[in-house]
Amino acid sequence: MNLTSSEAHGVNADLPRYLRALAGRAVADGHGGEGYTALIELFRTPSGVRS
């Protein structure tokens, strides 16, 4: 089920939308091939600082 379908069924999609945005940032920062563990790097980096 995608986010639009989830919302159409009354399911709150805030968390999945946030995780998708984080994954997009990880890919943009060159961590696309590292899997979800790359998200840890996003949490280690201070807000507003990008690699």
Secondary structure as UniProt FT lines:
FT   HELIX           3..8
FT   TURN            9..10
FT   HELIX           14..28
FT   TURN            29..30
FT   HELIX           32..37
FT   HELIX           38..44
FT   TURN            47..48
//
